[in-house]
Amino acid sequence: MEKNLQLRYWIIPLLTLMVLTGMYFSGVEWAQEIICPTVDWELGLVENMQIALLLLIFMISVIAVIKKKLKIERIAFLLLSVFSLFVFLEEIDYGNHFLMYFKGKDNTIFSDLTGKLNVHNMGNNAKLFKRSIYPLMGILFIVAPLVRDRISNTLLRYLLPRKWIITTALLTAFSYLIPRLLVDHNILKDGGFGINIGEFSEILIYYIFFIYLYEIIFEKSYVA
């Protein structure tokens, strides 16, 4: 059990991050093309891993709507499934870069209606989203697990994650800081992301929410 938890919470994400960043900073053209294609970096492995994780979050949220017994839980997971689908569509710009690559057109239904590729790049939305998610992650995945054992409320104990998730949260921070420092201080040559070097951390952000939800959906049951 302990080994399985270690695999889930830090071994798998750490090894994945090491392989991805190693290929990205390797200077080997074919490896960098897999991670960040010059034709469009959004078609690379990093971006597609984010998409896959968002689809997994959507799928287990739908499963939870069916699996959970309490009405309030089912409603919550229904809302979460809708939200995760929205984030998925935002991540792929509503299909924009796939249309551009395969058909040579960059217009989607969303861009035709709004004149924009997505919501998160409108105005300061990207900064606002990030500034709201980081404090939430800090409280939920670092502070909350440390105090979980002192809490007697059954609902809170149900919602708070295991302490092991702290290691995943720390890896998430490192997945942003290390590539950023390597590029900003010219320690290693940038592999193509440029100002979007934070793409590595987005994988870990989606992953940590996936394993948190997996724990609640498949390994816990709420008893009032």
Number of C-alpha atoms within 10 A of each C-alpha: 6 8 9 9 13 15 14 17 24 19 16 13 21 19 11 14 21 13 11 19 18 15 20 26 20 16 14 12 13 13 17 24 20 17 25 22 19 15 10 14 19 20 19 17 17 22 19 16 17 23 20 15 20 24 18 17 24 24 14 19 25 18 17 23 22 12 14 17 12 12 10 11 15 19 14 13 23 19 15 17 23 14 13 19 17 15 19 20 18 17 18 19 21 20 17 19 21 17 14 14 13 8 9 10 12 15 18 19 12 17 15 11 9 11 11 15 22 17 16 18 13 10 9 9 12 12 12 11 11 12 11 10 12 13 11 12 17 14 12 19 25 21 14 21 19 17 12 18 12 9 12 9 10 11 12 13 18 16 17 21 22 19 18 18 23 22 17 26 22 15 21 24 14 17 25 17 15 16 21 19 12 14 18 14 9 10 10 15 14 20 23 18 18 11 11 10 19 16 18 25 22 18 24 27 22 20 25 24 17 19 17 19 19 17 17 16 19 13 8 11 13 16 8 7
